[in-house]
Amino acid sequence: MNVRAPLIQIEAHLTRYADTLRLPAHLVAAVRYALLGGGKRLRPLLAWWACEAVGTPGIASVPAGIGAELIHAFSLVHDDLPALDNDDLRRGRPTLHKHAGEAMAVLAGDAMMALAFQSLVESGLPAGLAYRLVRELADGTMGMIAGQVYDTLGGLDPAADALTRVRTIHANKTGALIRASVRMGAMCGLAAGSAGGDATKVDVPELRALTVYADSVGVVFQIADDLLDVEGTAEQTGKRTGKDAELGKLTYPGAIGIEASREQIRRLCDEALRALGLFGAKGEGLRVLCHEIANRSA
């Protein structure tokens, strides 16, 4: 199964959305640089295949995928800033603050955060569904920001062990937006499958199963990312590696070691795949994505 086949449509919709922006020209250029400059598009893909899992063509998830990708792009721009991770390279290119200046990077990130919610409100979706998606994306965004605070500025219980602390950081910093992406895609699919697109007719068992899947996959993604930072190269990842150890950040390999981290990936993948049992063949896209996330090399 070519799980990346929807990328052609996802990229086209992201580009069309960027073409609609009516903002200062240099701000639009900065947003386009950050939003359209490559990347795995994992969050829109998760939304797409979650929509398919509940029995609706994935194209119905595109508004959710655009919103999630705008938040993701904003987070990367701000994470790269000198005040946070101070990175010069992202996706094999200069980070936005190196390309367009620090002030523009801050403002472009701000703009993308606002645009994410505006895009959902103006998507033409039924009002009830748009409200649910905005609420879900807001929860995911706040979780992501809380995780960045824990990762960068502390605030965790000092009595907690290293594994508990790293789980808390990354369940928020990485996992919250992945969870939102999956749930939003499912909400789009469930609403489209209801009479009149009534967003209140959400099948709770399906959404609960997909939430279990998303929570597991979110941690898998982060552990794989931590392992790449230890074992990968800048050529593989498109960004500087080894920086977590330099900055003294909590990571899964640092907390439990490399082999135990790999075992965690295996355990969490099994948990994610079990959660997809409810969906039968319709969940195949999410199954393939889980395996790709676990075994990624970039």
DALINKA-V774326 format. One record per residue. N is the residue number from 1. RES is the residue in one letter. NEAR is the number of other C-alpha atoms within 10 Angstrom. Layout:
N_RES_NEAR ; N_RES_NEAR
This chain:
1_M_7 ; 2_N_8 ; 3_V_17 ; 4_R_15 ; 5_A_10 ; 6_P_15 ; 7_L_16 ; 8_I_9 ; 9_Q_12 ; 10_I_22 ; 11_E_16 ; 12_A_11 ; 13_H_16 ; 14_L_20 ; 15_T_14 ; 16_R_11 ; 17_Y_13 ; 18_A_16 ; 19_D_11 ; 20_T_9 ; 21_L_14 ; 22_R_9 ; 23_L_10 ; 24_P_8 ; 25_A_10 ; 26_H_12 ; 27_L_19 ; 28_V_18 ; 29_A_15 ; 30_A_21 ; 31_V_27 ; 32_R_18 ; 33_Y_17 ; 34_A_24 ; 35_L_23 ; 36_L_15 ; 37_G_13 ; 38_G_13 ; 39_G_13 ; 40_K_11 ; 41_R_17 ; 42_L_19 ; 43_R_22 ; 44_P_29 ; 45_L_27 ; 46_L_29 ; 47_A_34 ; 48_W_33 ; 49_W_30 ; 50_A_35 ; 51_C_30 ; 52_E_26 ; 53_A_27 ; 54_V_24 ; 55_G_17 ; 56_T_22 ; 57_P_17 ; 58_G_23 ; 59_I_19 ; 60_A_22 ; 61_S_29 ; 62_V_23 ; 63_P_29 ; 64_A_32 ; 65_G_29 ; 66_I_27 ; 67_G_27 ; 68_A_31 ; 69_E_25 ; 70_L_23 ; 71_I_27 ; 72_H_25 ; 73_A_22 ; 74_F_26 ; 75_S_20 ; 76_L_17 ; 77_V_25 ; 78_H_23 ; 79_D_17 ; 80_D_20 ; 81_L_20 ; 82_P_12 ; 83_A_10 ; 84_L_14 ; 85_D_15 ; 86_N_13 ; 87_D_20 ; 88_D_18 ; 89_L_16 ; 90_R_21 ; 91_R_18 ; 92_G_16 ; 93_R_14 ; 94_P_14 ; 95_T_25 ; 96_L_27 ; 97_H_22 ; 98_K_15 ; 99_H_14 ; 100_A_17 ; 101_G_12 ; 102_E_17 ; 103_A_10 ; 104_M_17 ; 105_A_25 ; 106_V_16 ; 107_L_17 ; 108_A_28 ; 109_G_26 ; 110_D_17 ; 111_A_18 ; 112_M_25 ; 113_M_22 ; 114_A_15 ; 115_L_18 ; 116_A_24 ; 117_F_24 ; 118_Q_13 ; 119_S_19 ; 120_L_24 ; 121_V_18 ; 122_E_11 ; 123_S_14 ; 124_G_10 ; 125_L_19 ; 126_P_15 ; 127_A_16 ; 128_G_13 ; 129_L_22 ; 130_A_24 ; 131_Y_16 ; 132_R_17 ; 133_L_28 ; 134_V_20 ; 135_R_15 ; 136_E_20 ; 137_L_26 ; 138_A_18 ; 139_D_15 ; 140_G_24 ; 141_T_22 ; 142_M_15 ; 143_G_22 ; 144_M_25 ; 145_I_16 ; 146_A_19 ; 147_G_24 ; 148_Q_20 ; 149_V_17 ; 150_Y_20 ; 151_D_22 ; 152_T_17 ; 153_L_10 ; 154_G_13 ; 155_G_10 ; 156_L_15 ; 157_D_9 ; 158_P_9 ; 159_A_8 ; 160_A_10 ; 161_D_10 ; 162_A_16 ; 163_L_16 ; 164_T_13 ; 165_R_22 ; 166_V_22 ; 167_R_20 ; 168_T_17 ; 169_I_25 ; 170_H_26 ; 171_A_22 ; 172_N_27 ; 173_K_26 ; 174_T_23 ; 175_G_27 ; 176_A_26 ; 177_L_29 ; 178_I_30 ; 179_R_28 ; 180_A_28 ; 181_S_32 ; 182_V_30 ; 183_R_27 ; 184_M_34 ; 185_G_33 ; 186_A_33 ; 187_M_31 ; 188_C_33 ; 189_G_29 ; 190_L_29 ; 191_A_25 ; 192_A_23 ; 193_G_18 ; 194_S_14 ; 195_A_9 ; 196_G_9 ; 197_G_18 ; 198_D_16 ; 199_A_24 ; 200_T_13 ; 201_K_14 ; 202_V_17 ; 203_D_14 ; 204_V_10 ; 205_P_10 ; 206_E_20 ; 207_L_19 ; 208_R_13 ; 209_A_18 ; 210_L_26 ; 211_T_20 ; 212_V_18 ; 213_Y_25 ; 214_A_27 ; 215_D_22 ; 216_S_25 ; 217_V_27 ; 218_G_25 ; 219_V_25 ; 220_V_28 ; 221_F_22 ; 222_Q_22 ; 223_I_24 ; 224_A_22 ; 225_D_21 ; 226_D_22 ; 227_L_22 ; 228_L_19 ; 229_D_22 ; 230_V_18 ; 231_E_12 ; 232_G_17 ; 233_T_16 ; 234_A_17 ; 235_E_12 ; 236_Q_14 ; 237_T_18 ; 238_G_15 ; 239_K_21 ; 240_R_19 ; 241_T_19 ; 242_G_17 ; 243_K_14 ; 244_D_16 ; 245_A_13 ; 246_E_8 ; 247_L_10 ; 248_G_9 ; 249_K_13 ; 250_L_21 ; 251_T_27 ; 252_Y_26 ; 253_P_19 ; 254_G_19 ; 255_A_17 ; 256_I_14 ; 257_G_12 ; 258_I_17 ; 259_E_11 ; 260_A_13 ; 261_S_21 ; 262_R_19 ; 263_E_11 ; 264_Q_17 ; 265_I_24 ; 266_R_15 ; 267_R_13 ; 268_L_21 ; 269_C_22 ; 270_D_15 ; 271_E_16 ; 272_A_25 ; 273_L_21 ; 274_R_14 ; 275_A_20 ; 276_L_21 ; 277_G_13 ; 278_L_16 ; 279_F_17 ; 280_G_9 ; 281_A_11 ; 282_K_19 ; 283_G_22 ; 284_E_20 ; 285_G_20 ; 286_L_27 ; 287_R_19 ; 288_V_16 ; 289_L_19 ; 290_C_24 ; 291_H_17 ; 292_E_13 ; 293_I_21 ; 294_A_21 ; 295_N_13 ; 296_R_12 ; 297_S_15 ; 298_A_18
